[in-house]
Amino acid sequence: MKKNDLLEAWLNSWETSQSDFPESAAHKSEFPREYRAFFFCFNDAQFYEAHDVLEHLWLRCSDANRSYYQALIQLAGAFVHFQKQALFPDHPTHARRVAPGRRLLALARQRFQSFPSTHLGVDVEALCSLCTLWDKQAAATPIPLQTFAPPQLPLPSAHPVFSKPAPPATPALRG
């Protein structure tokens, strides 16, 4: 089975499992499933999977959101580096992953800064702050994910739903 087929199968299974949660149902039509799955994976410390699932959307994207998705992928990529280093601190390659992780945080922050404070239901300023915080933390310790708990991203919130306008008043009938 090809990688795209595996991702499609996983996304179908994941989306079905999310229908059990009413709060997820509100976002079903609001955001692409790959975008929603990214936050699910990232907040479960499945950073490589978060990167992969959003890359699936990013590769097909040709609108202004492409750069935003790329920033999220870079953010997840930074944590892939930090996670590999935490899992294999004595490995010759994985032990030196702080610098590439920090570079990806800087690239992600730079991309995020070109977006408004809220984009696709997410507080972009909070994402920039997270990049800055983790860059400082990664600079201060040799193995960031052993020293600090993995971050939780703010979940996308649906855009405000405007209520339907009230129907026009029915004219009083004369009797």
C-alpha positions as CSV (number, residue, x, y, z in Angstrom):
1,M,0.0,0.0,0.0
2,K,1.3,3.5,-0.9
3,K,1.9,6.2,1.7
4,N,-1.1,8.3,0.4
5,D,-3.4,5.2,0.6
6,L,-2.2,4.5,4.2
7,L,-2.8,8.1,5.2
8,E,-6.3,8.1,3.6
9,A,-7.2,4.9,5.4
10,W,-5.9,6.3,8.7
11,L,-7.8,9.6,8.2
12,N,-11.0,7.8,7.4
13,S,-10.7,5.7,10.5
14,W,-9.7,8.7,12.6
15,E,-12.6,10.8,11.3
16,T,-15.1,8.0,12.1
17,S,-13.7,7.7,15.6
18,Q,-14.1,11.5,16.1
19,S,-17.9,11.3,15.4
20,D,-18.3,10.0,19.0
21,F,-17.2,13.4,20.4
22,P,-19.8,16.2,20.0
23,E,-17.2,18.9,20.2
24,S,-15.5,17.5,17.1
25,A,-18.7,17.4,15.1
26,A,-18.8,21.1,15.1
27,H,-15.5,21.3,13.2
28,K,-16.3,18.6,10.7
29,S,-17.3,20.8,7.9
30,E,-15.4,23.9,9.1
31,F,-11.8,22.6,8.6
32,P,-10.1,20.0,6.5
33,R,-9.8,16.7,8.3
34,E,-6.0,16.7,7.8
35,Y,-5.9,20.0,9.6
36,R,-8.0,18.7,12.5
37,A,-6.0,15.5,12.7
38,F,-2.8,17.5,12.9
39,F,-3.8,19.0,16.2
40,F,-5.0,15.6,17.5
41,C,-1.6,14.0,16.7
42,F,0.5,16.9,17.9
43,N,-1.3,17.2,21.2
44,D,-0.8,13.5,21.7
45,A,2.9,13.9,21.2
46,Q,2.8,12.1,17.8
47,F,4.9,14.7,16.2
48,Y,6.0,12.7,13.1
49,E,2.4,11.7,12.5
50,A,1.2,15.3,12.8
51,H,3.8,16.3,10.3
52,D,2.8,13.5,7.9
53,V,-0.9,14.1,8.1
54,L,-0.7,17.8,7.5
55,E,1.9,17.3,4.7
56,H,-0.8,15.3,3.0
57,L,-3.0,18.4,2.8
58,W,-0.1,20.8,2.2
59,L,1.0,18.9,-1.0
60,R,-2.4,19.5,-2.5
61,C,-2.9,23.0,-1.3
62,S,-2.4,25.9,-3.7
63,D,-4.1,28.8,-1.9
64,A,-2.8,31.2,0.8
65,N,-3.0,28.6,3.5
66,R,-0.1,26.7,2.0
67,S,2.5,28.8,3.9
68,Y,0.5,28.5,7.1
69,Y,0.3,24.7,6.8
70,Q,4.1,24.7,6.1
71,A,4.7,26.6,9.3
72,L,2.7,24.0,11.3
73,I,4.6,21.2,9.6
74,Q,7.9,22.9,10.5
75,L,6.7,23.3,14.1
76,A,5.9,19.5,14.3
77,G,9.3,18.8,12.6
78,A,11.1,20.7,15.4
79,F,9.4,18.4,17.9
80,V,10.3,15.4,15.8
81,H,13.9,16.4,16.4
82,F,13.5,17.0,20.1
83,Q,11.6,13.7,20.5
84,K,14.2,11.7,18.7
85,Q,16.9,13.3,20.9
86,A,14.9,12.5,24.0
87,L,14.4,8.9,23.0
88,F,18.0,8.2,21.8
89,P,20.2,10.7,23.8
90,D,23.4,8.6,23.2
91,H,22.8,8.0,19.5
92,P,25.5,9.8,17.4
93,T,23.0,11.5,15.1
94,H,19.9,11.9,17.4
95,A,21.9,13.3,20.2
96,R,22.6,16.4,18.1
97,R,19.0,17.4,17.2
98,V,18.6,20.6,19.2
99,A,20.1,22.9,16.6
100,P,17.9,21.6,13.7
101,G,14.9,21.7,15.9
102,R,15.6,25.3,16.8
103,R,16.1,26.2,13.2
104,L,12.7,24.8,12.3
105,L,11.1,26.7,15.2
106,A,12.6,29.9,13.8
107,L,11.3,29.1,10.3
108,A,7.8,28.3,11.6
109,R,7.7,31.5,13.7
110,Q,8.8,33.6,10.7
111,R,6.0,32.1,8.6
112,F,3.4,32.5,11.3
113,Q,4.2,36.2,11.6
114,S,2.9,36.8,8.1
115,F,-0.6,35.8,9.2
116,P,-3.3,37.7,11.2
117,S,-3.6,37.0,14.9
118,T,-6.2,34.4,14.3
119,H,-6.1,32.1,11.2
120,L,-8.1,29.1,10.4
121,G,-9.6,29.2,13.9
122,V,-6.2,29.2,15.7
123,D,-4.5,31.9,17.8
124,V,-1.4,32.5,15.6
125,E,0.1,34.8,18.3
126,A,0.0,31.8,20.7
127,L,1.8,29.7,18.1
128,C,4.5,32.4,17.7
129,S,4.9,32.6,21.5
130,L,5.2,28.8,21.6
131,C,8.0,28.9,19.1
132,T,9.8,31.6,21.1
133,L,9.3,29.7,24.4
134,W,10.6,26.4,23.0
135,D,13.5,28.0,21.3
136,K,14.6,29.5,24.7
137,Q,13.9,26.2,26.4
138,A,15.9,24.2,23.8
139,A,18.8,26.7,24.2
140,A,18.8,26.2,28.0
141,T,18.8,22.4,28.2
142,P,20.6,19.6,26.4
143,I,17.4,17.5,26.0
144,P,14.3,19.7,25.9
145,L,11.6,17.0,25.9
146,Q,13.2,15.4,29.0
147,T,13.2,18.7,30.9
148,F,9.9,20.1,29.7
149,A,6.5,18.6,29.1
150,P,5.5,18.4,25.4
151,P,3.4,21.5,24.4
152,Q,-0.3,21.5,23.7
153,L,-1.5,23.5,20.7
154,P,-4.6,25.6,20.9
155,L,-7.3,23.8,19.0
156,P,-9.0,25.4,16.0
157,S,-12.3,26.9,17.0
158,A,-15.1,27.2,14.6
159,H,-15.8,30.6,13.2
160,P,-18.8,32.3,14.9
161,V,-22.0,31.0,13.6
162,F,-24.4,33.8,12.8
163,S,-28.0,33.2,13.6
164,K,-30.5,33.3,10.8
165,P,-32.2,36.6,10.6
166,A,-35.7,36.6,12.1
167,P,-38.4,36.0,9.5
168,P,-40.2,39.1,8.5
169,A,-43.1,40.0,10.8
170,T,-46.4,38.6,9.6
171,P,-48.7,41.5,8.9
172,A,-51.7,41.5,11.2
173,L,-54.7,40.0,9.5
174,R,-57.9,42.1,9.6
175,G,-60.9,40.3,10.6
